[in-house]
Amino acid sequence: MPSLELWSSALVARRKGLGLTQQQLADLSGVGVAFLYDLEHAKPTVRIDKLLAVLEVLGLKLELTEGRGPIGIDSKLTGEG
């Protein structure tokens, strides 16, 4: 899985490639500049609705794909063992 730093640098590159300032992207996305700062600096907790709004303006999308499979939980933790 890509690191948060890789994702954030890709977002910065896209924004700059489109010739947008943080303020312009914030205005177009309906988010605050502080949110974009956090997003572009790989803050590990951001609101998904705001992230999706930013991605839409940048012409990007978030896509989920199947990974390695579900994780297992030790039966001792579930009380079943």
C-alpha positions in Angstrom: 0.0 0.0 0.0 1.4 3.4 -0.9 2.6 5.6 2.0 0.7 8.7 3.1 3.7 10.7 2.0 3.5 9.3 -1.5 -0.2 10.0 -1.7 0.2 13.6 -0.4 3.0 14.3 -2.8 0.9 13.1 -5.7 -1.9 15.4 -4.7 0.5 18.4 -4.5 1.9 17.5 -7.9 -1.5 17.3 -9.4 -2.6 20.6 -7.9 0.5 22.4 -9.1 0.2 20.7 -12.5 -3.2 22.3 -12.8 -1.8 25.7 -11.8 -3.9 25.9 -8.7 -2.9 27.5 -5.4 -4.0 25.9 -2.1 -6.5 28.8 -1.7 -8.0 28.2 -5.2 -8.3 24.5 -4.7 -9.9 25.1 -1.3 -12.5 27.4 -2.8 -13.3 25.1 -5.7 -13.5 22.1 -3.3 -15.5 23.8 -0.6 -12.8 22.9 2.1 -10.6 25.1 4.1 -6.9 25.8 3.4 -6.0 24.2 6.7 -7.6 21.0 5.5 -5.5 21.1 2.3 -2.4 21.8 4.3 -3.1 18.7 6.5 -3.8 16.6 3.4 -0.7 17.7 1.6 1.4 17.1 4.7 0.2 13.5 5.1 -2.0 13.9 8.2 -3.1 10.4 8.9 -6.7 11.4 9.8 -8.8 13.4 7.4 -12.5 13.6 6.6 -13.3 11.3 3.7 -16.1 13.6 2.4 -13.6 16.5 2.1 -10.9 14.3 0.6 -13.4 13.1 -2.1 -14.4 16.8 -2.8 -10.7 17.7 -3.4 -10.1 14.6 -5.5 -13.1 15.5 -7.7 -11.8 19.0 -8.4 -8.4 17.5 -9.2 -10.0 15.0 -11.6 -8.9 12.0 -9.5 -10.9 9.3 -7.8 -10.4 7.0 -4.8 -10.7 3.4 -5.7 -11.0 0.3 -3.5 -9.6 -3.0 -4.7 -9.5 -6.4 -3.1 -6.4 -6.9 -1.1 -4.8 -10.0 0.3 -8.1 -11.1 2.0 -9.7 -10.6 5.3 -7.6 -10.6 8.5 -8.0 -13.4 10.9 -9.0 -12.9 14.5 -7.6 -15.2 17.2 -10.5 -17.3 18.6 -9.2 -16.5 22.1 -10.2 -12.9 21.5 -13.7 -13.7 20.2 -14.5 -16.1 23.0 -15.0 -19.0 20.6 -11.9 -20.9 21.5 
